[in-house]
Amino acid sequence: MPGTPLGGLAALSGGRLITVLLAVTVLLVFVLGSAYLTLRRPRRPGTPDIPPAMKPGPADAELEKPRLERMQAWGIVTVLAMAIWIPIVWLQEPAQNEQDQRNMVEQSIANGALAVQLNSETNPTGIGCVRCHGPELGGGFNVFNGTVVPVPDLQTVCGGAKYGHALITGLPDIVNTISEGRTGTDMPSWSVKFAGSLDDQQINDIVNYIVSIQKVPPKDNLCINPPSS
């Protein structure tokens, strides 16, 4: 059930769930151990309540035998817990990194899908790519210098010259076109590095979204299958 502790644990990946359970186990061991050491010798009725820092220290015999052995035992427990925990986390790290990367790309695509739409009260991050490139970025028309000119179909832009995009030879060309614009056309620059309004992450989100909507076969897709140099 969303919002409950069990629901939160269920949402964790296997590696993180094991890590959390181990961390909780170690914490409980220390808390219970500390509670035992603190409460196992209750104050006798009628004796003064002396703060722990002012009580006489343990005798040498206790320090050298039972207390030392207890500290050594706790040290062994801690080392064993870490010896189990660290390898498990390390073994889970590659899979966790891959999942994190997928999550970041999915979020980037979602942000890009919003960015290409018109700016509105409900979509403040929109910059309006659809205004020229069409509702689905499938191409359209725009007025440039008093003339109606065609606007490229971004659903096939990763196909390069074979699909009508003569100046696109790979993903960097798409990034550069969005960032710098294209001189002599109605394509403006969007990057703040070139007097635009978008930072690198916003441009990256738009590019990821464009790549995600391609109607180009994988063998012809220069964005995911770049030509060998």
Backbone hydrogen bonds, N-H to C=O, Kabsch-Sander energy under -0.5 kcal/mol:
donor,donor_aa,acceptor,acceptor_aa,energy
4,T,1,M,-1.7
8,G,4,T,-2.2
9,L,5,P,-2.1
10,A,6,L,-2.3
11,A,7,G,-1.3
12,L,8,G,-0.5
12,L,9,L,-1.1
17,L,13,S,-2.6
18,I,14,G,-2.2
19,T,15,G,-2.0
20,V,16,R,-2.8
21,L,17,L,-2.5
22,L,18,I,-2.4
23,A,19,T,-2.5
24,V,20,V,-2.6
25,T,21,L,-2.3
26,V,22,L,-2.7
27,L,23,A,-2.4
28,L,24,V,-2.6
29,V,25,T,-2.4
30,F,26,V,-2.2
31,V,27,L,-2.6
32,L,28,L,-3.1
33,G,29,V,-2.4
34,S,30,F,-2.7
35,A,31,V,-2.5
36,Y,32,L,-2.3
37,L,33,G,-2.6
38,T,34,S,-2.1
39,L,35,A,-2.6
40,R,36,Y,-1.7
47,T,44,R,-1.8
50,I,48,P,-1.4
54,M,51,P,-1.7
55,K,51,P,-0.7
55,K,52,P,-0.9
63,L,59,A,-2.4
64,E,60,D,-2.6
65,K,61,A,-0.8
67,R,62,E,-2.2
68,L,62,E,-0.7
69,E,65,K,-2.3
70,R,66,P,-2.1
71,M,67,R,-2.3
72,Q,68,L,-2.3
73,A,69,E,-2.3
74,W,70,R,-2.4
75,G,71,M,-2.1
76,I,72,Q,-2.2
77,V,73,A,-2.4
78,T,74,W,-2.4
79,V,75,G,-2.4
80,L,76,I,-2.6
81,A,77,V,-2.4
82,M,78,T,-2.4
83,A,79,V,-2.6
84,I,80,L,-1.6
85,W,81,A,-2.7
86,I,82,M,-2.5
88,I,84,I,-1.4
89,V,85,W,-2.4
90,W,86,I,-2.6
91,L,87,P,-2.7
92,Q,88,I,-1.7
93,E,89,V,-1.0
96,Q,92,Q,-2.3
97,N,93,E,-2.8
98,E,94,P,-2.2
99,Q,95,A,-2.2
100,D,96,Q,-2.6
101,Q,97,N,-2.3
102,R,98,E,-2.3
103,N,99,Q,-2.5
104,M,100,D,-2.3
105,V,101,Q,-2.3
106,E,102,R,-2.6
107,Q,103,N,-2.3
108,S,104,M,-2.4
109,I,105,V,-2.6
110,A,106,E,-2.2
111,N,107,Q,-2.3
112,G,108,S,-2.5
113,A,109,I,-2.4
114,L,110,A,-1.3
115,A,111,N,-2.1
116,V,112,G,-1.9
117,Q,114,L,-0.9
120,S,123,N,-1.5
126,G,123,N,-1.6
127,I,115,A,-3.4
128,G,115,A,-0.7
128,G,117,Q,-2.3
130,V,116,V,-2.3
131,R,128,G,-1.5
132,C,129,C,-1.1
133,H,129,C,-2.6
134,G,130,V,-1.2
137,L,134,G,-1.9
139,G,133,H,-2.7
140,G,151,V,-1.4
142,N,149,V,-2.6
144,F,142,N,-0.6
144,F,147,T,-3.4
147,T,144,F,-1.4
149,V,142,N,-3.7
149,V,147,T,-0.5
151,V,140,G,-3.3
154,L,137,L,-1.8
154,L,152,P,-0.8
155,Q,137,L,-0.7
156,T,153,D,-1.2
159,G,156,T,-2.1
160,G,157,V,-1.3
161,A,168,I,-0.6
162,K,159,G,-0.8
163,Y,160,G,-1.7
164,G,161,A,-1.7
165,H,160,G,-2.3
166,A,164,G,-0.6
168,I,165,H,-1.7
169,T,167,L,-0.7
171,L,222,L,-0.6
173,D,170,G,-0.9
174,I,170,G,-1.0
174,I,171,L,-0.5
175,V,171,L,-2.1
176,N,172,P,-2.8
177,T,173,D,-2.2
178,I,174,I,-2.1
179,S,175,V,-2.5
180,E,176,N,-3.3
181,G,177,T,-1.7
182,R,187,M,-2.3
185,T,182,R,-1.6
190,W,178,I,-1.6
191,S,179,S,-1.8
192,V,198,L,-2.2
194,F,191,S,-1.7
195,A,192,V,-1.1
196,G,191,S,-3.1
197,S,190,W,-0.8
198,L,190,W,-3.2
203,I,199,D,-2.0
204,N,200,D,-2.5
205,D,201,Q,-2.3
206,I,202,Q,-1.9
207,V,203,I,-2.5
208,N,204,N,-2.5
209,Y,205,D,-2.0
210,I,206,I,-2.6
211,V,207,V,-2.6
212,S,208,N,-1.6
213,I,209,Y,-0.9
213,I,210,I,-0.9
214,Q,211,V,-1.1
215,K,155,Q,-2.9
220,D,217,P,-1.8
221,N,217,P,-0.9
221,N,218,P,-0.6
222,L,158,C,-3.3
222,L,220,D,-0.9
225,N,221,N,-1.7
